[in-house]
Amino acid sequence: MKKLIKKKTLKEKEVESEGEKVSIRDPKFDILSDINDLKILEENSLLNGNYEDAIDYAEKIIRLTIKNNMDSYMQEQEKFMKKVAEKVQKVYFSTEIEESGKMIKKIYDILLESGKIYEAHEILGSFKNHYKNNSSFYSIPFIKELIKKDELEWLKYQVLPQDGN
């Protein structure tokens, strides 16, 4: 009546019981299969910029790993969540910079039109100083244009005699 393990594969175990072979599906295989399917979905979501779905899939993987004591997958998901957080933060700051930049550009243009180049330069300088540590700041096209425009205007301001402005 003893059961002997005769052959073991990743998917199934063959067990010999009283001369009869019986296949038993390893439950860990199903869990690993589910985790791998979810990992594919979370990576695809991340690549497509759908961060909420990526987080949902990661949460499902974490729940499976906790339930089945699979610590190595838990650590992997912690790294994944940090990666998602960095991407979300970058998108958030890029959006914030763009919105602030549009307002600064309007103010800058109004000041230039009224001949207040010094004040326009100072406002742009404060804006640049505020976001100087953000890597995406100088990658936004209209901000690059605004900075170039300011460099030219500031150079003209320094070189040409002023009329009292």
Sequence and secondary structure as in RCSB ss.txt:
>XXXX:A:sequence
MKKLIKKKTLKEKEVESEGEKVSIRDPKFDILSDINDLKILEENSLLNGNYEDAIDYAEKIIRLTIKNNMDSYMQ
EQEKFMKKVAEKVQKVYFSTEIEESGKMIKKIYDILLESGKIYEAHEILGSFKNHYKNNSSFYSIPFIKELIKKD
ELEWLKYQVLPQDGN
>XXXX:A:secstr
   EEEEE SSEEEEEETTEEEEEE HHHHHHHHHHHHHHHHHHHHHTT HHHHHHHHHHHHHHHHHTT HHHHH
HHHHHHHHHHHHHHHHHHHHHHHHHHHHHHHHHHHHHHTT HHHHHHHHHHHHHHTTT TTGGGSHHHHHHHHHH
HHHHHHHHHS     
